[in-house]
Amino acid sequence: MNRVIVIAGNMATSFGNSMYVVALLVFIAAEHPSPLNIGAVQVAAHLPILLFGAFGGLLADRGRRPWIISGTDMARGLCLLSAAVILGFVKNPLFVLLPLVFFNASMQAFFSPAVISYVLDLKRGRMDLLSLRTGSGHLASLGGQLAGAALYPLLGLIPLLIINGLGFLLSGVSEMFLHHLPGGNASRPRGEFPRLLKSFFNLCRGRVPVFLYLGMQAVNTLLMVSLPFFLTRRLGLDARFLGYALAALLGGSILSGMFLGLSGLAAEMSTLSAYGAALIFAVLCAAASLLPAGSGVLLFALLVSAGACQGWIYLLTVHKLYQSGAGSGAASRQGMLEAAAAGVLPIGYGLSTAAAMLFPLDTPWLLRIAAVLAACMGGAGVFGSDE
């Protein structure tokens, strides 16, 4: 029952959250078109993970994780419903939407370490529940993006906020029935934050590919910055194909998650396979940079494979991080990982934007830079490993 609740609840919230995010971005683009507004939404979505991710993990290790999982989902549902009501009475919706995004991201900072460590502690036999949860969640996110794009013109923002809020509330109610599992700080003394930070970086220098995962997050920003211009100016495709390209990346992550989940291989794979995935990603980026005009289908095939490599690296990193402490303090380490990734993203986007300004936007040099960086990280890991 625990497994069904965790996976079904994650699919419901992933679907609703993606639908709400798409509707929010479309609303801002249509009603308040300004790069400043889009940037403010991105900051509000990522800053809480950086600020609260590690503390969310510490709280999950010291408390009852089902309460945190259920409570954060119910809080997000109530916040979305409240925002839907308030939006009907304010003149500037951004004064409501930005705090809404910030609050939801703050709850995510506490929710994610708790639920990931809980899933890894579940007795599961051959199947890998974390990979299944990730793959099914991405599949639901893809469906939510399509539903948000289709329903926003018909319903508008407020009804979609209500639908998403009810989804979070129902998910939170179902998660109240999760059984408490011993784990987290039940098997380790309560340490201070500096000790956790030191322990985390000691693991990073070991056999846990944390630096590879964070580096690939930065490389992925190059891909995100270059794709719109590469698609339209280099390959001559319509702008709507950008949505298909992003869906292809997400589709690859779904495939890797479902494969690892059903096979149960993630917990058994060596760290070398993560570095090998980075090398494959480099080859895929280099191949994409050589595509001639009109090669949309080939690009989408390469993006699916690249998304699978990204998903593979993430899932192996999470599993190795969990195994490094035999489950004790798993939520704290997961929170540190997510906080570090949230810190890398704005830096990566800043550097990628600066790099894009150095080259004509119709050239594939950003893809080639991404290929070189991924190859360097993957090669350093392969040749420097003692496995």
PAPA-751154 format. One record per residue (C-alpha): residue in one letter; x, y, z. Coordinates in pm, whole numbers, padded with zeros to 5 digits, always signed. Example, Ala and Ser with C-alpha at 12.3 -4.5 7.8 and 13.67 -1.06 7.14 Angstrom:
2
REC torlum     c1     c2     c3
REC      a +01230 -00450 +00780
REC      s +01367 -00106 +00714
***
This chain:
387
REC torlum     c1     c2     c3
REC      m +00000 +00000 +00000
REC      n +00285 +00240 +00081
REC      r +00429 +00194 -00267
REC      v +00095 +00257 -00438
REC      i +00031 +00574 -00234
REC      v +00379 +00715 -00301
REC      i +00376 +00653 -00677
REC      a +00010 +00746 -00736
REC      g +00040 +01059 -00522
REC      n +00355 +01165 -00704
REC      m +00188 +01121 -01043
REC      a -00114 +01325 -00934
REC      t +00092 +01613 -00796
REC      s +00339 +01607 -01088
REC      f +00052 +01626 -01336
REC      g -00118 +01912 -01154
REC      n +00204 +02103 -01086
REC      s +00314 +02090 -01450
REC      m -00031 +02202 -01564
REC      y -00019 +02498 -01323
REC      v +00336 +02599 -01421
REC      v +00253 +02597 -01794
REC      a -00064 +02798 -01730
REC      l +00130 +03045 -01517
REC      l +00399 +03101 -01781
REC      v +00141 +03138 -02058
REC      f -00054 +03384 -01842
REC      i +00254 +03599 -01778
REC      a +00359 +03588 -02143
REC      a +00009 +03695 -02253
REC      e -00091 +03941 -01981
REC      h +00239 +04072 -01839
REC      p +00499 +04014 -02114
REC      s +00833 +04113 -01965
REC      p +01164 +03926 -01925
REC      l +01177 +04069 -01573
REC      n +00855 +03890 -01480
REC      i +00972 +03559 -01625
REC      g +01306 +03599 -01444
REC      a +01128 +03678 -01117
REC      v +00924 +03358 -01146
REC      q +01241 +03155 -01207
REC      v +01411 +03311 -00903
REC      a +01103 +03246 -00687
REC      a +01098 +02883 -00805
REC      h +01467 +02804 -00738
REC      l +01573 +03025 -00447
REC      p +01376 +02835 -00177
REC      i +01543 +02505 -00277
REC      l +01883 +02668 -00229
REC      l +01782 +02827 +00101
REC      f +01584 +02546 +00262
REC      g +01687 +02222 +00086
REC      a +01950 +02115 +00340
REC      f +01731 +02212 +00637
REC      g +01440 +02023 +00484
REC      g +01659 +01714 +00478
REC      l +01764 +01763 +00842
REC      l +01400 +01799 +00946
REC      a +01306 +01482 +00759
REC      d +01584 +01290 +00937
REC      r +01467 +01414 +01276
REC      g +01092 +01383 +01230
REC      r +00825 +01148 +01096
REC      r +00861 +01162 +00722
REC      p +00498 +01067 +00637
REC      w +00382 +01375 +00832
REC      i +00619 +01598 +00637
REC      i +00518 +01441 +00303
REC      s +00147 +01474 +00373
REC      g +00168 +01815 +00541
REC      t +00365 +01985 +00265
REC      d +00128 +01858 -00004
REC      m -00177 +01976 +00190
REC      a -00014 +02314 +00254
REC      r +00052 +02356 -00119
REC      g -00306 +02264 -00199
REC      l -00446 +02519 +00047
REC      c -00208 +02786 -00086
REC      l -00318 +02725 -00446
REC      l -00687 +02739 -00353
REC      s -00631 +03058 -00152
REC      a -00444 +03217 -00442
REC      a -00728 +03130 -00679
REC      v -00973 +03312 -00450
REC      i -00750 +03617 -00394
REC      l -00676 +03659 -00767
REC      g -01038 +03757 -00820
REC      f -00995 +04069 -00605
REC      v -00649 +04210 -00692
REC      k -00548 +04442 -00972
REC      n -00193 +04310 -01018
REC      p -00193 +03927 -01015
REC      l +00189 +03911 -00988
REC      f +00165 +04023 -00624
REC      v -00018 +03697 -00560
REC      l +00154 +03466 -00808
REC      l +00515 +03536 -00706
REC      p +00454 +03458 -00335
REC      l +00258 +03151 -00448
REC      v +00553 +03022 -00652
REC      f +00793 +03096 -00364
REC      f +00574 +02915 -00109
REC      n +00523 +02610 -00330
REC      a +00898 +02585 -00394
REC      s +00963 +02618 -00019
REC      m +00729 +02327 +00051
REC      q +00906 +02130 -00224
REC      a +01237 +02188 -00043
REC      f +01097 +02007 +00261
REC      f +00893 +01750 +00067
REC      s +01153 +01615 -00174
REC      p +01426 +01496 +00070
REC      a +01161 +01334 +00290
REC      v +00985 +01144 +00012
REC      i +01302 +01032 -00170
REC      s +01464 +00896 +00148
REC      y +01132 +00731 +00241
REC      v +01103 +00561 -00098
REC      l +01461 +00433 -00074
REC      d +01389 +00286 +00270
REC      l +01084 +00092 +00149
REC      k +01126 -00284 +00114
REC      r +01075 -00338 -00254
REC      g +01218 -00667 -00384
REC      r +01362 -00654 -00734
REC      m +01196 -00334 -00855
REC      d +01358 +00005 -00792
REC      l +01080 +00225 -00655
REC      l +01278 +00549 -00679
REC      s +01340 +00503 -01051
REC      l +00977 +00398 -01106
REC      r +00859 +00703 -00912
REC      t +01086 +00929 -01116
REC      g +00987 +00783 -01451
REC      s +00613 +00782 -01375
REC      g +00639 +01134 -01231
REC      h +00804 +01263 -01547
REC      l +00536 +01091 -01755
REC      a +00268 +01265 -01549
REC      s +00457 +01595 -01585
REC      l +00455 +01557 -01962
REC      g +00080 +01496 -01953
REC      g +00034 +01799 -01727
REC      q +00227 +02023 -01965
REC      l +00010 +01916 -02256
REC      a -00307 +01956 -02049
REC      g -00202 +02301 -01926
REC      a -00131 +02422 -02279
REC      a -00465 +02284 -02402
REC      l -00687 +02390 -02111
REC      y -00554 +02739 -02038
REC      p -00723 +02897 -02345
REC      l -01049 +02727 -02245
REC      l -01053 +02772 -01866
REC      g -00804 +03043 -01777
REC      l -00559 +03051 -01485
REC      i -00794 +03050 -01183
REC      p -00978 +02721 -01261
REC      l -00643 +02550 -01324
REC      l -00515 +02671 -00987
REC      i -00826 +02525 -00825
REC      i -00781 +02191 -01003
REC      n -00416 +02173 -00900
REC      g -00495 +02275 -00542
REC      l -00757 +02001 -00509
REC      g -00506 +01751 -00651
REC      f -00247 +01844 -00388
REC      l -00507 +01822 -00110
REC      l -00624 +01476 -00219
REC      s -00266 +01358 -00250
REC      g -00188 +01492 +00098
REC      v -00490 +01316 +00248
REC      s -00390 +00984 +00089
REC      e -00031 +01026 +00214
REC      m -00161 +01047 +00572
REC      f -00197 +00670 +00551
REC      l +00173 +00610 +00486
REC      h +00335 +00394 +00755
REC      h +00627 +00535 +00951
REC      l +00958 +00369 +00861
REC      p +01262 +00373 +01089
REC      g +01543 +00561 +00920
REC      g +01704 +00898 +00901
REC      n +01827 +01002 +01243
REC      a +01688 +00691 +01407
REC      s +02030 +00535 +01337
REC      r +02261 +00834 +01373
REC      p +02319 +01105 +01633
REC      r +02193 +01453 +01568
REC      g +02481 +01640 +01417
REC      e +02515 +02008 +01348
REC      f +02487 +02155 +01002
REC      p +02867 +02214 +00961
REC      r +02929 +01847 +01032
REC      l +02670 +01749 +00772
REC      l +02828 +01983 +00518
REC      k +03173 +01834 +00579
REC      s +03038 +01480 +00553
REC      f +02857 +01563 +00229
REC      f +03170 +01697 +00058
REC      n +03371 +01398 +00180
REC      l +03119 +01178 -00001
REC      c +03150 +01394 -00312
REC      r +03522 +01321 -00324
REC      g +03455 +00950 -00295
REC      r +03260 +00718 -00520
REC      v +02942 +00926 -00528
REC      p +02925 +01118 -00861
REC      v +02781 +01436 -00707
REC      f +03019 +01670 -00888
REC      l +02934 +01497 -01217
REC      y +02561 +01548 -01155
REC      l +02609 +01915 -01065
REC      g +02838 +01967 -01365
REC      m +02582 +01809 -01597
REC      q +02319 +02044 -01454
REC      a +02538 +02334 -01566
REC      v +02595 +02173 -01907
REC      n +02221 +02131 -01944
REC      t +02179 +02509 -01917
REC      l +02387 +02542 -02234
REC      l +02146 +02307 -02403
REC      m +01843 +02504 -02283
REC      v +01987 +02839 -02392
REC      s +02095 +02718 -02736
REC      l +01796 +02500 -02836
REC      p +01546 +02777 -02930
REC      f +01792 +02947 -03166
REC      f +01941 +02623 -03298
REC      l +01594 +02492 -03386
REC      t +01466 +02805 -03557
REC      r +01777 +02956 -03714
REC      r +01999 +02656 -03787
REC      l +01746 +02383 -03863
REC      g +01475 +02616 -03996
REC      l +01197 +02472 -03780
REC      d +00891 +02651 -03645
REC      a +00911 +02788 -03290
REC      r +00643 +02544 -03169
REC      f +00895 +02262 -03218
REC      l +01075 +02387 -02906
REC      g +00796 +02230 -02700
REC      y +00848 +01901 -02882
REC      a +01222 +01922 -02818
REC      l +01171 +01972 -02443
REC      a +00921 +01684 -02445
REC      a +01185 +01468 -02613
REC      l +01435 +01539 -02334
REC      l +01171 +01458 -02072
REC      g +01075 +01145 -02266
REC      g +01432 +01017 -02249
REC      s +01434 +01068 -01874
REC      i +01107 +00875 -01851
REC      l +01256 +00583 -02044
REC      s +01567 +00564 -01826
REC      g +01360 +00588 -01507
REC      m +01118 +00314 -01610
REC      f +01399 +00088 -01731
REC      l +01602 +00124 -01411
REC      g +01288 +00092 -01203
REC      l +01164 -00231 -01360
REC      s +01510 -00387 -01384
REC      g +01633 -00279 -01039
REC      l +01979 -00214 -01181
REC      a +02036 +00136 -01040
REC      a +02141 +00012 -00697
REC      e +02384 -00237 -00854
REC      m +02546 -00025 -01125
REC      s +02896 +00112 -01064
REC      t +02979 +00482 -01066
REC      l +03163 +00427 -01394
REC      s +02831 +00388 -01574
REC      a +02738 +00746 -01475
REC      y +03061 +00878 -01625
REC      g +02998 +00663 -01932
REC      a +02654 +00825 -01966
REC      a +02825 +01167 -01962
REC      l +03052 +01056 -02248
REC      i +02752 +00934 -02446
REC      f +02580 +01268 -02379
REC      a +02887 +01445 -02519
REC      v +02873 +01238 -02838
REC      l +02502 +01312 -02878
REC      c +02557 +01690 -02841
REC      a +02842 +01680 -03092
REC      a +02627 +01484 -03338
REC      a +02338 +01729 -03295
REC      s +02568 +02021 -03373
REC      l +02644 +01868 -03715
REC      l +02283 +01824 -03827
REC      p +02184 +02003 -04150
REC      a +01873 +02216 -04196
REC      g +01543 +02026 -04179
REC      s +01675 +01744 -03956
REC      g +01407 +01781 -03690
REC      v +01335 +01409 -03652
REC      l +01702 +01323 -03606
REC      l +01740 +01601 -03348
REC      f +01445 +01471 -03149
REC      a +01593 +01119 -03150
REC      l +01922 +01258 -03020
REC      l +01741 +01459 -02752
REC      v +01554 +01151 -02629
REC      s +01887 +00973 -02588
REC      a +02041 +01278 -02417
REC      g +01747 +01293 -02174
REC      a +01798 +00924 -02095
REC      c +02164 +00995 -02011
REC      q +02064 +01281 -01781
REC      g +01808 +01065 -01603
REC      w +02061 +00783 -01566
REC      i +02319 +01015 -01404
REC      y +02063 +01161 -01162
REC      l +01925 +00826 -01045
REC      l +02268 +00668 -01001
REC      t +02384 +00972 -00803
REC      v +02085 +00950 -00567
REC      h +02132 +00575 -00517
REC      k +02505 +00604 -00448
REC      l +02445 +00892 -00209
REC      y +02192 +00680 -00021
REC      q +02415 +00373 -00014
REC      s +02715 +00571 +00113
REC      g +02558 +00601 +00459
REC      a +02357 +00278 +00467
REC      g +02039 +00486 +00483
REC      s +02125 +00693 +00792
REC      g +02082 +01064 +00737
REC      a +01966 +00997 +00381
REC      a +01722 +01286 +00375
REC      s +01988 +01532 +00491
REC      r +02225 +01430 +00214
REC      q +01943 +01443 -00044
REC      g +01853 +01792 +00074
REC      m +02215 +01901 +00035
REC      l +02222 +01759 -00318
REC      e +01908 +01948 -00421
REC      a +02027 +02271 -00260
REC      a +02359 +02243 -00446
REC      a +02178 +02181 -00776
REC      a +01954 +02484 -00715
REC      g +02267 +02692 -00659
REC      v +02433 +02566 -00977
REC      l +02139 +02645 -01207
REC      p +02138 +03028 -01187
REC      i +02517 +03036 -01222
REC      g +02495 +02799 -01518
REC      y +02226 +03004 -01689
REC      g +02428 +03322 -01635
REC      l +02744 +03174 -01785
REC      s +02551 +03009 -02070
REC      t +02383 +03338 -02156
REC      a +02720 +03514 -02153
REC      a +02863 +03242 -02380
REC      a +02569 +03277 -02616
REC      m +02648 +03647 -02658
REC      l +02995 +03561 -02787
REC      f +02873 +03358 -03086
REC      p +02618 +03418 -03361
REC      l +02292 +03257 -03254
REC      d +02262 +03054 -03575
REC      t +02582 +02858 -03507
REC      p +02603 +02528 -03315
REC      w +02895 +02633 -03095
REC      l +02702 +02617 -02768
REC      l +02618 +02253 -02838
REC      r +02983 +02186 -02911
REC      i +03090 +02356 -02589
REC      a +02838 +02139 -02401
REC      a +02985 +01831 -02572
REC      v +03341 +01926 -02472
REC      l +03247 +01993 -02109
REC      a +03051 +01668 -02077
REC      a +03337 +01475 -02239
REC      c +03589 +01630 -01999
REC      m +03383 +01538 -01693
REC      g +03305 +01189 -01817
REC      g +03664 +01123 -01925
REC      a +03807 +01250 -01597
REC      g +03575 +01020 -01407
REC      v +03649 +00713 -01619
REC      f +04026 +00750 -01618
REC      g +04047 +00872 -01260
REC      s +03827 +00601 -01111
REC      d +03973 +00319 -00903
REC      e +03677 +00085 -00962
***
